[in-house]
Amino acid sequence: MTAIVPALRDGRFLTGRMLRVYPMMLMAAFAAAIVFLAVTAHGPNDYAGRPLGTDFSNIYAAGVAALRGHAATIFDIKQQWRAEQALFGPATPLYGWHYPPFFLLVAAPLALLPYRAALIVWQFSTLILYLWALKALIKKSAMPEWADDRLWLPLALGFTAVFVNLTHGHNGFLTVALFAGGLANLNARPLLAGLLFGLLAYKPQFGVMIPLALAAGGYWRSFTAAAATLVVLALAVTLLFGTDVWTAFLAGASFTRAAILEHGATGFEKIQTVFAQVRLLGGSIALAYALQGAAFMFCALIVVWAWRRRLSFGVRGAVLCLATLLATPYALDYDLMLLAPALALVAAEGKTRGFHPYELSLLTFLWLVPFAVRNLAAASHVLVAPFAILALLIIIGCGTKARLAP
C-alpha cells in the first residue's frame, strides 16, 4: 500500500511502453468485436436482432421520414417506433429521436443510402473528422510536436469511448470534431471556429458553455459567427422540412424531458451526470434539478474565470470540455468522447509545465473508464464519470498551480 499511493500521486506507473502497448491491445479487441458484429449480422440487424449500430437506426429512420415529407412525425415517439419497426423488423426495440430539427440536415442525406452503407459512411467519416480535429487541437497545445508523433494516434483510437461510440453508431465523433475543431481554429480562424461551434446546435446541451467562454475571452467574431450559423441552420431546416417540425420538436421535447431524463426510460446507469446520479440513488426530481443546477453554476463560473484570465490555451480548452460534460443533465456514456480533447490538452500542459498530484492517475482513469461506466453504475448505483470529471476540473482549474500563459 505504501508503494501504491506515491505511484498514484505522481503517475510513475504510466511508462512509455504502457502508452504504446495498451492502446494497441484495446484497438485489436475493438476491431475483433466489430468484425464479430459484422460477420454475425443478418441484413441490417445484428446477432441479437437489434439494428447494427443500434442508435444509428433512429437517425436513419428519421432521415427516411424526412425524405418522404413526414419530418414532423419523428418527434412522435409512437410514429418513430413504427417507422423503425418497418425498417428493421417488428421486434426492433425503441430508439427515440431526441434531437432538434437541425440534425435532419445530416440524417436525410444518409437515408439516401442503404442502411449498412449509411452506417459505414457515418462511422468512418465522423471518425476521420474526430482524428483531424484532435490532431489540429494538439498542434495548438503546449506540445505541438505530438501531432507529428505516432503516439497520439493509438491513444486517440484506443480511447475506450471510441468503442462505445462505434458499437452504438452514435454521434460522439461528430461532437468532438466540431468542439475540438472550434477550439483549434479560435485564434487563427475565428469565423471558422464560430461556424463549427454553431453547428453544435444539433446537440444543444454541449453548446451551452461555449457562449460564456467566447464572451469571457473576448472572441466576439467567433461568437457572432456561431450565432449567424444558428440562424442559417434554422432557416435551412424550415425551408426544407416546413414549420411543423418546430412545433413537433417542442412537443417531443416535453416527452424527452419527462420520460427520458426525469424518469430514466433510457436507464439512469447510462446517463453520466449529476442529475442521473441523484435519481439513480432514489432522490427526487426536484433534488436532482437543484444539484444539477448547482453543478451548472459551478461550471459556468469556472469557465468564465478560466477564459477571462491569462490561462494557457490548454487549460482554457480543457476546462471548457470538462465543464460542458459536467454542466448538462443529459450526457450518456458515448458522449464521454468529449473527454478526448480535454485529456489531450491536460496531458500536453502537464508534459510541458509539470503535472499536479494525482493528475496523471485521473487522466488514465478517464481514458479507461467510458467502456465500463454503464456496468459499474448498474452494479453499484454510483456514476464514476461525473466525480472523476469534477476532480480533474478542480485540479486543473482551481488548483494553486493554475498555469498562466507565457
C-alpha positions as CSV (number, residue, x, y, z in Angstrom):
1,M,0.0,0.0,0.0
2,T,2.8,2.4,0.8
3,A,4.2,2.0,-2.7
4,I,0.8,2.3,-4.4
5,V,-0.1,5.8,-3.1
6,P,3.1,7.5,-4.3
7,A,2.7,5.8,-7.7
8,L,-0.9,7.1,-8.0
9,R,0.2,10.5,-6.8
10,D,3.0,11.1,-9.4
11,G,1.8,8.6,-12.1
12,R,5.1,6.7,-12.2
13,F,3.2,3.6,-13.3
14,L,2.4,5.3,-16.7
15,T,5.5,4.2,-18.7
16,G,6.2,4.8,-22.3
17,R,5.8,1.1,-23.1
18,M,2.4,1.1,-21.5
19,L,1.3,4.1,-23.5
20,R,2.2,2.2,-26.7
21,V,1.2,-1.4,-25.9
22,Y,-2.1,-1.0,-24.1
23,P,-3.8,1.2,-26.8
24,M,-2.8,-1.3,-29.5
25,M,-4.2,-4.2,-27.4
26,L,-7.5,-2.3,-26.9
27,M,-7.7,-1.4,-30.6
28,A,-7.2,-5.1,-31.6
29,A,-10.0,-6.1,-29.2
30,F,-12.3,-3.3,-30.6
31,A,-11.6,-4.5,-34.1
32,A,-12.3,-8.1,-33.2
33,A,-15.6,-7.2,-31.6
34,I,-16.7,-5.1,-34.6
35,V,-15.7,-7.9,-37.0
36,F,-17.8,-10.3,-34.9
37,L,-20.8,-8.0,-35.2
38,A,-20.4,-7.7,-38.9
39,V,-19.9,-11.4,-39.5
40,T,-22.9,-12.5,-37.4
41,A,-25.3,-9.9,-38.8
42,H,-28.2,-10.7,-40.9
43,G,-29.3,-7.9,-43.2
44,P,-29.4,-4.6,-41.2
45,N,-29.7,-6.4,-37.8
46,D,-27.1,-7.9,-35.5
47,Y,-27.0,-11.4,-34.0
48,A,-29.5,-10.3,-31.2
49,G,-32.0,-8.9,-33.7
50,R,-31.1,-5.2,-33.0
51,P,-30.2,-2.8,-35.8
52,L,-26.5,-2.7,-36.4
53,G,-25.2,0.4,-34.8
54,T,-28.3,0.4,-32.6
55,D,-28.9,4.1,-32.0
56,F,-28.0,5.0,-35.6
57,S,-31.3,3.3,-36.5
58,N,-33.2,6.3,-35.2
59,I,-31.1,8.7,-37.3
60,Y,-31.7,6.6,-40.4
61,A,-35.4,6.2,-39.8
62,A,-35.7,10.0,-39.2
63,G,-33.9,10.6,-42.5
64,V,-36.2,8.3,-44.4
65,A,-39.3,10.1,-42.9
66,A,-37.8,13.5,-43.8
67,L,-37.2,12.4,-47.4
68,R,-40.8,11.2,-47.7
69,G,-42.1,14.5,-46.5
70,H,-43.0,13.4,-43.0
71,A,-40.3,15.1,-40.9
72,A,-42.6,16.2,-38.1
73,T,-43.6,12.5,-37.4
74,I,-40.2,11.7,-36.0
75,F,-40.9,13.7,-32.8
76,D,-43.9,11.5,-32.1
77,I,-42.3,8.5,-30.2
78,K,-45.0,6.1,-31.4
79,Q,-44.7,7.0,-35.1
80,Q,-40.9,6.9,-34.9
81,W,-41.0,3.5,-33.4
82,R,-43.4,2.2,-36.1
83,A,-41.0,3.6,-38.7
84,E,-38.1,1.8,-37.1
85,Q,-40.0,-1.5,-37.0
86,A,-40.9,-1.1,-40.7
87,L,-37.2,-0.8,-41.5
88,F,-35.7,-3.3,-39.1
89,G,-38.5,-5.8,-38.1
90,P,-41.4,-5.9,-35.6
91,A,-39.1,-7.0,-32.7
92,T,-37.0,-3.8,-33.0
93,P,-36.6,-2.0,-29.6
94,L,-37.5,1.7,-29.5
95,Y,-34.7,4.1,-30.4
96,G,-36.1,7.5,-29.9
97,W,-35.2,10.7,-31.8
98,H,-34.3,13.4,-29.2
99,Y,-32.5,15.9,-31.4
100,P,-33.5,19.4,-32.7
101,P,-34.6,19.6,-36.3
102,F,-31.0,20.7,-37.3
103,F,-29.8,17.1,-37.3
104,L,-32.2,16.3,-40.1
105,L,-29.7,18.1,-42.4
106,V,-27.4,15.1,-41.7
107,A,-30.0,12.3,-41.3
108,A,-31.8,13.0,-44.7
109,P,-28.7,12.7,-46.9
110,L,-27.6,9.5,-45.1
111,A,-31.0,7.9,-45.7
112,L,-30.4,8.1,-49.5
113,L,-28.0,5.2,-49.0
114,P,-28.9,1.6,-48.0
115,Y,-28.7,1.2,-44.2
116,R,-25.4,-0.7,-43.9
117,A,-23.7,1.7,-46.4
118,A,-25.1,4.7,-44.5
119,L,-23.8,3.3,-41.2
120,I,-20.3,2.7,-42.6
121,V,-20.2,6.2,-44.2
122,W,-21.5,7.8,-40.9
123,Q,-19.0,6.0,-38.7
124,F,-15.9,6.4,-40.8
125,S,-16.5,9.9,-41.9
126,T,-17.1,11.2,-38.4
127,L,-14.2,9.1,-37.1
128,I,-11.9,10.8,-39.6
129,L,-13.3,14.2,-38.6
130,Y,-12.6,13.4,-34.9
131,L,-9.0,12.5,-35.6
132,W,-8.5,15.5,-37.9
133,A,-9.9,17.9,-35.2
134,L,-7.9,16.2,-32.4
135,K,-4.6,16.5,-34.3
136,A,-5.4,20.1,-35.1
137,L,-6.0,20.8,-31.5
138,I,-2.8,19.1,-30.4
139,K,-0.9,21.4,-32.8
140,K,-2.2,24.3,-30.9
141,S,-1.4,22.8,-27.5
142,A,1.7,23.2,-25.3
143,M,3.2,20.2,-27.1
144,P,2.5,20.8,-30.8
145,E,5.3,18.3,-31.7
146,W,3.0,15.5,-30.5
147,A,0.9,16.0,-33.7
148,D,3.9,14.6,-35.7
149,D,4.5,11.8,-33.1
150,R,2.9,8.4,-33.8
151,L,1.9,8.0,-30.1
152,W,-1.1,10.3,-30.2
153,L,-3.0,8.2,-32.9
154,P,-3.2,4.9,-31.0
155,L,-4.1,6.8,-27.8
156,A,-6.9,8.6,-29.7
157,L,-8.2,5.4,-31.3
158,G,-7.7,3.2,-28.2
159,F,-9.7,5.6,-26.0
160,T,-12.4,3.4,-24.7
161,A,-15.2,5.8,-25.5
162,V,-14.3,5.2,-29.2
163,F,-15.5,1.6,-28.9
164,V,-18.7,2.7,-27.1
165,N,-19.4,5.2,-29.8
166,L,-18.7,2.8,-32.7
167,T,-20.9,0.0,-31.3
168,H,-23.8,2.4,-30.7
169,G,-23.5,4.1,-34.1
170,H,-23.7,7.4,-32.2
171,N,-22.5,11.0,-32.8
172,G,-19.7,11.4,-30.3
173,F,-17.1,11.7,-33.1
174,L,-19.0,14.5,-34.7
175,T,-19.5,16.3,-31.4
176,V,-15.8,16.2,-30.7
177,A,-14.9,17.2,-34.3
178,L,-17.0,20.3,-34.0
179,F,-15.9,21.1,-30.5
180,A,-12.2,20.5,-30.9
181,G,-12.1,22.0,-34.4
182,G,-13.7,25.1,-33.0
183,L,-11.1,25.4,-30.3
184,A,-8.2,24.6,-32.7
185,N,-9.2,27.5,-35.0
186,L,-10.3,30.0,-32.4
187,N,-7.3,32.3,-32.7
188,A,-6.2,31.8,-36.3
189,R,-9.6,31.4,-38.0
190,P,-12.2,32.9,-35.6
191,L,-15.0,32.8,-38.2
192,L,-14.4,29.1,-38.9
193,A,-14.3,28.4,-35.2
194,G,-17.7,30.2,-34.8
195,L,-19.1,28.1,-37.7
196,L,-18.0,24.9,-36.1
197,F,-19.4,25.9,-32.7
198,G,-22.7,27.0,-34.3
199,L,-23.1,23.5,-35.9
200,L,-23.1,22.0,-32.3
201,A,-26.7,23.3,-32.2
202,Y,-27.7,19.8,-33.3
203,K,-26.8,18.7,-29.8
204,P,-27.5,21.9,-27.8
205,Q,-26.6,20.6,-24.3
206,F,-23.0,20.6,-25.4
207,G,-23.0,24.2,-26.7
208,V,-24.3,26.0,-23.6
209,M,-20.9,26.7,-22.1
210,I,-19.4,27.9,-25.4
211,P,-21.0,31.4,-25.5
212,L,-19.8,32.0,-21.9
213,A,-16.3,31.1,-22.9
214,L,-16.3,33.2,-26.1
215,A,-17.8,36.3,-24.3
216,A,-15.4,36.0,-21.3
217,G,-12.4,35.6,-23.6
218,G,-13.5,38.5,-25.9
219,Y,-13.9,36.2,-29.0
220,W,-16.7,38.3,-30.4
221,R,-16.1,37.4,-34.1
222,S,-16.5,33.7,-33.2
223,F,-19.5,34.5,-31.1
224,T,-21.2,36.3,-33.9
225,A,-20.3,33.6,-36.5
226,A,-21.8,31.0,-34.2
227,A,-25.0,33.0,-33.8
228,A,-25.2,33.5,-37.6
229,T,-24.7,29.8,-38.2
230,L,-27.6,29.0,-35.9
231,V,-29.9,31.4,-37.8
232,V,-28.8,30.0,-41.2
233,L,-29.4,26.4,-39.9
234,A,-32.9,27.3,-38.6
235,L,-33.8,28.9,-42.0
236,A,-32.5,25.9,-43.9
237,V,-34.4,23.5,-41.8
238,T,-37.6,25.5,-42.1
239,L,-37.3,25.8,-45.9
240,L,-36.5,22.1,-46.4
241,F,-38.8,20.5,-43.9
242,G,-41.5,23.0,-43.1
243,T,-42.6,24.9,-40.0
244,D,-44.3,21.9,-38.5
245,V,-41.0,20.4,-37.4
246,W,-40.6,23.1,-34.8
247,T,-44.0,22.6,-33.3
248,A,-43.4,18.9,-33.3
249,F,-40.0,19.3,-31.8
250,L,-41.3,21.4,-28.8
251,A,-44.0,18.8,-28.1
252,G,-41.4,16.0,-28.3
253,A,-39.0,17.8,-26.1
254,S,-41.6,17.7,-23.3
255,F,-41.8,13.9,-23.6
256,T,-38.0,13.6,-23.7
257,R,-37.6,15.7,-20.5
258,A,-40.2,13.8,-18.6
259,A,-39.7,10.2,-19.8
260,I,-36.1,10.0,-20.7
261,L,-34.4,12.5,-18.3
262,E,-36.7,12.7,-15.2
263,H,-37.9,9.1,-15.1
264,G,-35.0,7.3,-16.7
265,A,-36.7,5.4,-19.5
266,T,-33.3,5.0,-21.1
267,G,-31.7,3.9,-17.8
268,F,-30.1,6.2,-15.3
269,E,-27.0,4.0,-15.3
270,K,-26.3,5.1,-18.9
271,I,-26.6,8.8,-18.2
272,Q,-23.3,10.1,-16.7
273,T,-24.5,13.3,-15.0
274,V,-25.2,14.7,-11.5
275,F,-28.9,14.6,-12.3
276,A,-28.8,10.9,-13.1
277,Q,-26.7,10.2,-10.0
278,V,-29.4,11.7,-7.7
279,R,-32.2,9.8,-9.5
280,L,-30.2,6.5,-9.5
281,L,-29.9,6.8,-5.7
282,G,-33.7,7.4,-5.4
283,G,-33.5,11.1,-5.0
284,S,-36.5,13.3,-6.0
285,I,-36.7,15.1,-9.4
286,A,-36.6,18.4,-7.5
287,L,-33.4,17.5,-5.7
288,A,-31.8,16.3,-8.9
289,Y,-32.6,19.6,-10.6
290,A,-31.3,21.5,-7.6
291,L,-27.9,19.7,-7.5
292,Q,-27.6,19.7,-11.3
293,G,-28.3,23.5,-11.2
294,A,-25.5,23.9,-8.6
295,A,-23.2,21.9,-10.9
296,F,-24.2,24.1,-13.8
297,M,-23.4,27.3,-11.8
298,F,-20.1,26.0,-10.7
299,C,-19.2,25.1,-14.3
300,A,-20.3,28.4,-15.6
301,L,-18.2,30.3,-13.0
302,I,-15.1,28.2,-13.7
303,V,-15.4,28.6,-17.4
304,V,-15.8,32.4,-17.1
305,W,-12.9,32.5,-14.6
306,A,-10.6,30.5,-16.8
307,W,-11.4,32.3,-20.1
308,R,-11.1,35.8,-18.5
309,R,-7.7,35.2,-17.1
310,R,-4.5,34.7,-19.0
311,L,-4.5,31.0,-18.5
312,S,-2.9,28.9,-21.2
313,F,-4.8,27.7,-24.2
314,G,-4.6,24.1,-23.0
315,V,-6.1,24.9,-19.6
316,R,-8.9,27.0,-21.0
317,G,-9.8,24.4,-23.6
318,A,-9.7,21.5,-21.1
319,V,-11.9,23.5,-18.6
320,L,-14.4,24.1,-21.3
321,C,-14.6,20.5,-22.4
322,L,-14.9,19.1,-18.8
323,A,-17.4,21.8,-17.7
324,T,-19.6,21.1,-20.7
325,L,-19.9,17.4,-19.7
326,L,-20.5,18.2,-16.0
327,A,-23.0,21.1,-16.6
328,T,-25.5,19.2,-18.6
329,P,-28.1,16.9,-17.0
330,Y,-28.1,14.6,-20.1
331,A,-24.9,13.0,-21.3
332,L,-24.6,9.3,-22.0
333,D,-21.6,7.1,-21.9
334,Y,-20.9,7.6,-25.6
335,D,-20.9,11.3,-25.0
336,L,-17.8,10.9,-22.9
337,M,-16.0,11.1,-26.3
338,L,-15.7,14.8,-25.4
339,L,-13.1,13.8,-22.8
340,A,-10.7,13.1,-25.6
341,P,-9.7,16.8,-26.3
342,A,-9.7,17.5,-22.6
343,L,-7.3,14.6,-21.9
344,A,-5.0,15.6,-24.8
345,L,-4.8,19.2,-23.7
346,V,-4.2,18.4,-20.0
347,A,-1.5,15.9,-20.9
348,A,0.2,18.4,-23.1
349,E,0.1,21.0,-20.4
350,G,1.4,18.6,-17.8
351,K,4.2,17.3,-20.0
352,T,5.4,20.9,-20.5
353,R,4.8,22.5,-17.2
354,G,4.5,19.6,-14.8
355,F,1.6,17.5,-13.5
356,H,-0.4,18.2,-10.4
357,P,-0.6,15.4,-7.8
358,Y,-2.9,12.6,-9.0
359,E,-3.4,14.3,-12.3
360,L,-1.9,11.5,-14.4
361,S,-3.9,8.9,-12.5
362,L,-7.1,10.8,-13.2
363,L,-6.2,11.1,-16.9
364,T,-5.5,7.3,-17.1
365,F,-8.8,6.6,-15.3
366,L,-10.9,8.8,-17.5
367,W,-9.2,7.3,-20.6
368,L,-10.2,3.8,-19.5
369,V,-13.5,4.2,-17.7
370,P,-16.0,5.1,-20.5
371,F,-16.1,1.4,-21.5
372,A,-17.2,0.3,-18.0
373,V,-19.3,3.2,-16.6
374,R,-22.6,1.7,-17.5
375,N,-21.9,-1.7,-15.9
376,L,-20.3,-0.1,-12.8
377,A,-23.4,2.1,-12.3
378,A,-25.7,-0.9,-12.7
379,A,-23.8,-2.8,-10.1
380,S,-23.1,-0.1,-7.6
381,H,-25.5,2.8,-8.3
382,V,-22.5,5.1,-8.5
383,L,-21.8,7.1,-11.6
384,V,-18.0,7.4,-11.5
385,A,-17.5,9.6,-14.6
386,P,-19.1,12.8,-13.1
387,F,-17.0,12.5,-9.9
388,A,-13.8,11.9,-11.9
389,I,-14.6,14.8,-14.3
390,L,-15.2,17.1,-11.3
391,A,-12.0,16.1,-9.6
392,L,-9.9,16.8,-12.8
393,L,-11.7,20.1,-13.4
394,I,-10.9,21.2,-9.8
395,I,-7.3,20.1,-10.1
396,I,-6.6,22.0,-13.4
397,G,-9.0,24.9,-12.9
398,C,-8.9,25.7,-9.2
399,G,-5.5,24.4,-8.1
400,T,-3.0,26.7,-6.7
401,K,-0.7,25.9,-9.7
402,A,-3.2,27.0,-12.4
403,R,-0.9,27.7,-15.3
404,L,-0.7,31.2,-16.8
405,A,0.0,31.7,-20.4
406,P,3.6,33.0,-21.1
